[in-house]
């Protein structure tokens, strides 16, 4: 039995359902794998998921597409590569409490944005405001990552970036109305998020096991697509007490369509990736010319 480690990008949630199903129902075991799933709660983001891969503490990490760009272009580049996407469409959004009076991105001028301190995040949000004819003049606050949602709810920040299928469902359960601003509605061709990230060197060394990992993971997400309620029940066994307000079944019903075609789960469109890379460069968020096939690969889905 070969042990592989996956570092999640957050506490267990419906973005991760397929991984927990593959583990719970024995799909990984059928492939001869013991997959250890590492939640961010274990170290409170002391080491980011992608950094765990770079340091050899994990074989895979979940991260946004931007993290791949960041790791490939830093002073000492790391050969990060995306091998699968969880979703075929972007289900994230910038959110503000409806009670704040913020009804569109340009209303965020002179307001406080709670940031995860990702390399391109703040500039992307500023550009969204500018695309809505605002100035992009926001104050950035960097709270502890796992506490960002609470910062918004208690009024210490006016907006943050969420997954609508998780924090959005939680807000509704707590009787809080949100205004949501999606990237695609404001001229930003956002890439895939989250993606399964590893390194090119690790792929070369472990190609057989990595293909087995994706086969079992795909099977887990296919199960989630076809058995929504039972998938939610399985995930509920792993969800943190910190997320007690989330209606897991409702979240899973909202989430499952975004996984895409069950047979094509995980595969990324290189044209979509390139469009986002070109957008980053056009707006001077990144200077390096990057090609999509440098950052992502679908080769591990091949027989």
C-alpha positions in Angstrom: 0.0 0.0 0.0 1.5 3.3 -1.1 0.9 6.4 1.1 0.1 9.7 -0.6 -0.7 13.0 1.2 -3.2 15.6 0.0 -3.2 19.0 1.6 -6.6 20.7 1.5 -7.0 24.4 0.9 -9.5 24.8 3.8 -11.4 22.9 6.3 -13.3 19.9 4.8 -16.2 21.2 2.7 -18.2 20.3 -0.5 -15.3 21.4 -2.7 -13.6 18.3 -1.3 -16.4 15.8 -1.3 -14.9 13.5 -3.9 -11.7 13.0 -2.0 -13.5 12.0 1.2 -15.9 9.7 -0.8 -12.9 8.0 -2.5 -11.3 7.4 0.9 -14.5 6.4 2.8 -15.8 4.0 0.1 -12.4 2.4 -0.5 -11.7 3.7 -4.0 -8.1 4.7 -3.1 -7.6 1.4 -1.3 -8.7 -0.5 -4.4 -5.9 1.3 -6.3 -3.4 0.2 -3.6 -3.2 3.7 -2.1 -3.5 5.0 1.5 -4.4 8.7 1.0 -3.9 10.9 4.0 -6.0 14.1 3.8 -4.6 17.1 5.6 -6.9 19.8 6.8 -5.7 23.4 7.2 -7.0 23.2 10.8 -4.0 21.0 11.6 -1.6 23.9 11.6 -4.0 26.9 11.1 -2.3 27.8 7.8 1.1 28.0 9.3 2.3 26.3 6.2 0.2 26.9 3.1 -1.1 23.8 1.2 1.1 24.5 -1.9 4.1 25.1 0.3 3.6 21.7 1.9 4.2 20.2 -1.6 7.3 22.3 -2.2 8.7 21.2 1.2 7.9 17.6 0.6 5.3 17.4 3.3 2.5 16.5 0.9 2.3 15.0 -2.6 -0.7 17.1 -3.7 -2.3 20.4 -2.6 -5.5 22.2 -3.5 -4.9 25.8 -4.5 -6.2 28.5 -6.9 -4.7 28.7 -10.4 -2.8 31.9 -9.3 -0.7 29.8 -6.9 0.7 27.9 -9.9 1.7 31.1 -11.5 3.2 32.4 -8.3 5.3 29.4 -7.6 6.6 29.3 -11.2 7.6 32.9 -11.2 9.1 33.6 -7.8 12.8 34.3 -7.2 13.5 30.6 -6.7 10.9 28.9 -9.0 9.2 25.7 -8.0 7.9 23.4 -10.8 4.3 23.5 -9.6 1.7 22.1 -12.0 -2.0 21.6 -11.9 -3.2 18.1 -12.7 -6.9 18.4 -12.2 -9.6 21.0 -11.5 -12.4 20.4 -9.0 -14.9 22.6 -10.9 -15.5 23.5 -14.6 -16.9 26.9 -13.6 -16.0 29.5 -11.1 -18.3 29.3 -8.1 -16.5 31.9 -6.0 -17.4 35.6 -5.6 -16.6 38.7 -3.7 -19.2 39.2 -1.1 -20.5 41.9 1.2 -23.3 41.9 3.7 -26.4 43.3 2.1 -26.9 45.4 5.3 -23.6 47.3 4.4 -25.2 49.1 1.5 -22.5 47.7 -0.9 -24.5 46.7 -4.0 -21.7 46.5 -6.6 -17.9 46.4 -6.7 -17.4 50.2 -7.1 -19.1 50.6 -3.7 -16.0 49.0 -2.2 -14.0 52.2 -2.8 -12.8 53.4 0.7 -14.0 50.2 2.3 -12.1 47.4 4.0 -11.4 44.1 2.2 -10.3 41.0 4.2 -7.6 39.3 2.1 -6.1 35.9 2.2 -2.8 37.6 1.1 -2.5 35.5 -2.1 -0.1 37.0 -4.5 -2.5 38.4 -7.1 -5.7 38.6 -5.0 -5.7 42.2 -3.9 -4.9 43.5 -7.4 -7.6 41.3 -8.9 -10.2 42.8 -6.5 -8.9 46.3 -7.3 -9.3 45.6 -11.0 -12.8 44.4 -10.5 -13.7 47.7 -8.8 -12.1 49.6 -11.7 -14.0 47.5 -14.2 -17.1 48.7 -12.5 -16.0 52.4 -12.9 -14.6 52.7 -9.4 -11.1 53.8 -8.4 -10.0 50.6 -6.8 -9.2 52.5 -3.6 -9.7 49.9 -0.9 -8.1 49.2 2.5 -6.7 45.7 2.7 -6.7 43.8 6.0 -4.9 40.5 6.5 -6.5 38.5 9.3 -5.9 34.9 10.1 -7.1 33.0 7.1 -9.4 30.6 8.9 -11.0 33.6 10.7 -11.7 35.7 7.6 -15.4 34.8 7.5 -15.9 35.9 11.1 -14.1 39.2 10.4 -16.8 39.9 7.8 -19.7 38.9 10.0 -18.6 41.0 13.0 -18.1 44.1 10.9 -14.3 44.4 11.0 -14.3 44.2 7.2 -16.7 45.1 4.4 -16.0 42.3 1.9 -14.0 39.2 1.2 -13.8 36.4 -1.3 -15.9 33.3 -0.7 -17.1 30.1 -2.2 -20.8 30.7 -2.7 -21.6 27.0 -2.2 -20.1 27.0 1.3 -19.9 30.4 3.1 -22.9 31.5 1.1 -24.9 28.5 2.4 -23.7 29.2 5.9 -24.7 32.9 5.7 -28.2 31.9 4.6 -28.5 29.5 7.5 -27.5 32.3 9.9 -30.1 34.6 8.4 -27.5 36.9 6.8 -28.2 38.2 3.3 -25.2 38.7 1.0 -24.5 40.7 -2.2 -22.3 38.6 -4.5 -20.0 39.9 -7.2 -18.7 37.3 -9.6 -15.5 37.7 -11.6 -17.1 36.9 -14.9 -19.8 39.6 -14.4 -17.1 42.3 -14.2 -14.8 41.4 -17.1 -12.3 39.1 -15.3 -11.8 35.7 -17.1 -10.9 34.0 -13.8 -9.2 30.6 -14.1 -9.9 27.3 -12.3 -10.1 27.2 -8.5 -9.3 25.1 -6.7 -6.9 22.8 -8.7 -5.0 19.8 -7.6 -1.4 20.9 -7.6 1.8 18.8 -7.5 5.3 19.2 -9.1 6.6 18.0 -12.4 9.4 16.2 -10.7 6.9 14.3 -8.5 4.9 13.3 -11.5 8.0 11.8 -13.2 8.9 9.9 -10.1 5.3 8.6 -9.3 3.4 8.6 -12.6 1.7 5.2 -12.0 0.6 6.1 -8.4 -0.5 9.6 -9.4 -2.7 8.2 -12.3 -4.2 5.7 -9.8 -4.9 8.6 -7.4 -6.7 10.6 -10.1 -8.7 7.5 -11.2 -10.0 6.9 -7.7 -10.6 10.7 -7.1 -12.5 11.0 -10.3 -14.6 8.0 -9.2 -15.3 9.8 -5.9 -16.5 12.9 -7.6 -18.6 10.9 -10.1 -20.3 9.3 -7.1 -20.9 12.8 -5.6 -22.5 13.9 -8.9 -24.8 10.9 -9.1 -25.6 10.4 -5.4 -25.9 13.9 -4.0 -27.6 13.2 -0.7 -25.5 10.2 0.3 -22.4 12.1 -0.8 -23.4 14.8 1.6 -23.9 12.3 4.4 -20.4 10.9 3.9 -18.8 14.4 3.8 -20.7 15.3 7.0 -18.6 12.7 8.9 -15.5 14.8 8.2 -16.8 18.4 8.4 -15.4 20.5 11.2 -17.5 21.7 14.2 -16.5 25.2 13.1 -18.9 24.7 10.1 -21.8 23.5 12.2 -24.2 26.0 10.5 -23.7 24.8 7.0 -26.5 22.7 5.6 -24.3 20.0 4.0 -27.1 18.5 1.8 -28.1 22.0 0.5 -24.5 22.8 -0.2 -23.9 19.6 -2.1 -27.0 20.1 -4.2 -25.7 23.5 -5.1 -22.1 22.2 -5.7 -22.5 19.0 -7.7 -23.5 20.6 -11.1 -20.3 22.6 -11.1 -18.2 19.5 -11.1 -19.1 19.2 -14.8 -19.5 16.2 -17.0 -18.9 13.1 -14.8 -16.9 11.4 -17.5 -14.7 14.4 -18.1 -14.2 15.4 -14.4 -11.0 17.1 -13.6 -9.8 18.0 -17.1 -8.8 21.6 -17.8 -9.3 23.6 -21.0 -5.9 25.0 -22.0 -7.6 27.9 -23.8 -9.4 29.0 -20.7 -6.1 28.8 -18.7 -4.3 30.8 -21.3 -7.0 33.5 -21.4 -6.5 34.0 -17.6 -2.7 34.1 -17.9 -3.0 36.7 -20.7 -5.3 38.8 -18.6 -2.8 38.8 -15.7 -0.1 40.0 -18.0 -2.3 42.6 -19.8 -3.1 44.2 -16.4 0.5 44.0 -15.3 -0.2 41.6 -12.4 2.4 39.3 -13.9 5.3 40.1 -16.3 6.4 36.7 -17.2 5.0 35.2 -20.4 3.6 31.9 -19.5 1.9 29.2 -21.6 -1.0 27.2 -20.3 0.7 23.9 -21.0 3.6 24.9 -18.7 1.2 25.2 -15.8 -1.4 22.5 -16.3 -1.6 19.0 -17.7 -4.3 16.5 -18.4 -1.8 13.7 -19.1 -2.5 11.8 -15.8 -6.1 11.1 -17.1 -4.6 9.1 -20.0 -4.6 5.4 -19.8 
